[in-house]
Amino acid sequence: MNEDRLKGNWEEMRGKVQRKWGELTDDELDQVKGSRKELVGILQKRYGKAKDEIEREVKSLEES
């Protein structure tokens, strides 16, 4: 999913993100506003995983 599609479908993706990464706060999700780069950065910081691993997980979630 490209950046524009992610922004357009953010409300749907937001629910998926909340279910998968339940420790994220509403403020963090509001900060993302559909930006893949912001989402990946917040997830890296929160969960301490490598960027490529987080990007794979986000892509998998988008495709589900």
N, C-alpha and C positions, 0 to 999 in steps of 0.2 A: 504494500500500500504506500503510495507516495504521500508526501507531506500535506498536499492539498486535500487529499481524500481523508487523511487522518484528522485534519482540522474539521472537515465537513461532517465526519462521523464521530466526533469526539465524545458526545454524550453517550452513545452506544459503547464506544471503547472504554470510556471512563468506568462504566459498570463492570466490564470485564477486568479492567486493571484493578479495581477495588476488590473484586473477588480473588484474584490471583495474588496480589500484594496487599493484603489487608492492613499492614502497618502504615500505609501511606495515609496522611491526613487530608482532610478536605482542602485545607489551605495549599498543600503541595499539589493536589490535583487541579485546583484553580490556577495555580502558577503555570502548569503545563499548557493549558489552553490549546491542546491539540498539537503541540510541538514535539516531534519525536526526539529532537536533541535534548530538550528540557526533561522529557520523561526519562530518557536513558540516563541523564546526569543525576536526576533525583534517585532513581533506582540504584545506581552505582553507589551513591553516597549512603543510602539507607541500608542496602544489603551487602555492600562490600564485594560485589562480584566484578569480573572483568567486563569491559565495555562490549567486546564481541559476544560474550555470553548473554548479556542483557539484551543486546540487539537481536540475537536469535530468538530469545524468549518473547520479545515484543512482536517480532515478525510472525512467529507462530500463533500468538494470540490474535493478531490482526486477521490471519487467514482462517481462524476457527469460526 
